[in-house]
């Protein structure tokens, strides 16, 4: 299955993102093999930095390092995918400013909802940053569920048990981009969250 053939944005109604940076993973994925979905923030400003771009893209560099920090023996995004981990973004276009409007997050949550439905055997969701957290909360609200992650600072929320569609959810920090190498305290917490997620799928087989 190629995810970009299954879902997408048709109208591009959002006015605070760069539609030229629109991307949905074009990789071939076996839905039954995916056990963890890592949801990052938004597509990169330069598509050559996307997780699955050719060469040595920035988003791939920081994500691979995050998994290495967690003790995973990986050297490529393919290695991560082969472990049963699919990486995507909550917002499918690139940011034009520092933040992302609420309406944009809501709009893209419909696309992400369809994307997540493609993977029925997922056991864990890693929410990398506030935008990913808000997006999942919107999806849950539409389904008549309570907020998956309550309001509050991520460092205060970590370590508690959260569920979305009966699957474990870890609120964490953004692992994609240059800030990953700068914010060392967050990098440590990201590694802890990834390690905890890996432990769950290992124990469940």
N, C-alpha and C positions, 0 to 999 in steps of 0.2 A: 504494500500500500504506500502511495505517496500522499502525504498529508495535504500538500498544496493542490492536489487534484480533488480533494474531498470537501474542503472548506475555503472560504475567502470573503473578502469585503467587496460588495457590489457598487455601493453608492459613494463611498468615501466622504461622509458628511462632516467629519471633524475638521475644525479650522485651526487647531493648535499643533498639528503634526505635519511632518514632511512626507507627502504621499509618494515622492520619488524614492523613499527609503522603505517602502512597503515590501514586506517579505514574510512568507510562511514557509516553514521547512520543506525543502524539495527532496529530502532524502527518502530512500526506500526503508520502510519500517514494518516489522512483523508485530501487529497489535497485541497478539497473545504473549509476546516476549517482554513487553514493557511492564515493569513493576513499580518504577518510580517516575514521576513527572516533576521536573524542576521548572518552575515558572519564573522567569526573569522579568525585567521591567518593560523595555521597549526595544525595537529594532535599532541597530547602530546608525549613526549619522552617515557612515560610509558602509555600504553593503559588503565591501571587501573585508570588513571586520566581523561579519556575522559568524555565529557559532560553526556553521557548516560550510563556510566559504573555503575556497581553495587556498593553499599556501599556509601561512601562519597567522590567521586572523586574531585580533586582540581579544574578542569575546571568547574564542576557543582557548587562548593562552591562559586567561584568568580562571576560566572554568576548570580546565585541566589541573591547574595549580591548586585550586580549591579541593578537588578530589584527592590530589596527591597529599595535601595537608591533612586530609582525613584518613590517610593510610591506604588509599586505593592505589593499586599498581596500574596506572594508566599513563599513556603518552599521547593520546589522540582522542578526538571526539568519537571516533569509531570504537575505541576501547570502552568509552563510557556507554555508548549505545549497546555494545555487546554485553555489558553488564546488566542490561535491562532498564537503562535510564534514558529517558527522552527529555531533551531540553528545548524549551520554547519561550516565547515572550507573551506577556499579557496584552501589550499594545503592539500592533503589527506594523505600524509606521514609525519613523524616527521622530524623536523629540525636537522641537524648535526652541524651547526654553528650558528652564530648570525643572519646572513642574508640569503636570498634565491635568487638564481640566476634568472635573467630575463627569461631565457629559461624555467626554471621550472615553473615560474608563468604563462607563456604563455601556457605551456603544460597542466597544471592543469585547466586553464580557460576553456578548452574544456569540461572537466568533470563537472565543476561547471555550465556551460551554460546548459548542459543537465539536471542537477539537478534542476536548477531554473525553467526550462520549465515544470517540474512536478507539479508546483503550480500556476495555472492560475488565482487565485483570490487574489494574493498578492497585497497589497496596499503600503507597505513600505519596503525598504531595509535599514538595519543598517550595515554599513561597519566599522568593528572594527579593524582599523589599516591600515597601508600603503599597505600591501600585498593584503588585501581585496579590497582596492580602485583600485590598479593597475589591479587586476583581472577583475573587472567590466569594467574598461576602455578598456581592451583588447576585452572583449565580445562585447562591444558597437562598437568598431572600426571594427570588423569583419562584423557587421551588417550594416556598412556604416553610423553609427551615430558619432556625435562628442564626445569628451571626456565627460564622466559623471561628473567627478570631476577634475577641473583644477589642474595644478601643484602648489605646495605651502605648507606651514606648515598647519597642520590640524586646529590649533587654529585660524588661520586667515580665513580659509575656512568655519568654522562652522557658523551657523546662516543664511546662504544663502539658497535659494531654488534650489535644484538639482533634475533632473528627469532622470530615466532610464526606457525605455519602458513605458513611461507615468506614472510611479510610483515614489513616493517621495523617495529620497535617503538622508541619513544622514551620512556624513563622521565623524567618531569618533575615539576612541582609543581602544586598545586591552583590553578586559575585562577578558581574559582567562589566568590564571597563577598567580604566586606569585607577579609579579610587580604591580598587581591591588591593593594590600593592601599597597604597599609602596608609590606609586605615588598619593598622596591625591588630588592634583589639577586636575589630569586627571580623577580620580574617580568621582569628582564632575561634570565634563563635560560629562562623560559617562552617569551619572544619568540624566542630563538635556536632552541629546539626546534621551535616552530611553523614558523619560516622554513625549517628543514632539511626538515621534512615536506612543505611546499609545494613545495620545490625538487625533491623526488623525484617527485611526481605530475606536475609540469610537464615534467620530463625524460622521463618514460615516456609522456606524452600521455594 
